């Protein structure tokens, strides 16, 4: 039986044909050290994934190396964020669409702390228990098609452009964090040119593919390394080629030292205790 989902109904209203302000980049990162570290931790009963380390590396790079792109456009001006809050895409059980969560103050967390936060919050979201902007998608999906996009455009302008509250919808003006990570490797895909969510206010989306072994040249010798394919989609109003390159180099440098990513990053705080 063919059927749609509330997310697909909303996507029809949210997205339009591709237009300006998007640039793309592809980069393969050596994650051999990370995968070996994950295997060692798993032997001790600690379950970590490459996504947890990628989240930590991306947040620290954004916060420490590129604070100038940790921002969004509102009322024709750039608004800068104080923290690097990473948005993680989450698949709903049974293939019923997508949802996501923001990991607050991600730049301060270790990979293990990120894993604990994701485990706690993802289980509820995968069952459809939503709050904030994702709770609103079910409401908007029920609006008759001719009126769905006009209503969405009104909400987009009112909340995300003007920064004002909207009656009956508990959505903050900046609900999707500083940057987004989505992992398509679990679907057997290596690369994917992911769209920028129109209301996300995100300067970039990082797409992770499946980790595979590849032959690479290191110091003039061919070696087999575990490589992570990454694809970046960038808002060209905020990010240019030089900044995209700096972002990829910063992530690669940090992923080479997984033991450091698995330590809290000063100032050492634990925002997970007070955020839902």
Buried (B, 14 or more C-beta within 10 A) or exposed (E): EEEEBBBEBBBBBBEEEEEEEBBEBBBBBBBBBBBEBBEEBEEEEEEBBBBBBBBBBBBBBBBEBBBEBBBBBBEEEEEEBEBBBBBBBBBBEEEBBBBBBBBBBBBBBBBBBBBBBBEEBBEEBBEBEBEBBBBBBBEBBEBEEEEBBEBBEEBBEBBBBEEEEBEEBEBEBBBBBBBBBBBBBEEEBBBBEBBBBBBBBBBBBBBBBBBEEEEBEEEEEEEEBBBBBBBBBBBEEBBEEEBBEBBBEBBBEBBBBBEBBBBBBEEEBBBBEEBE
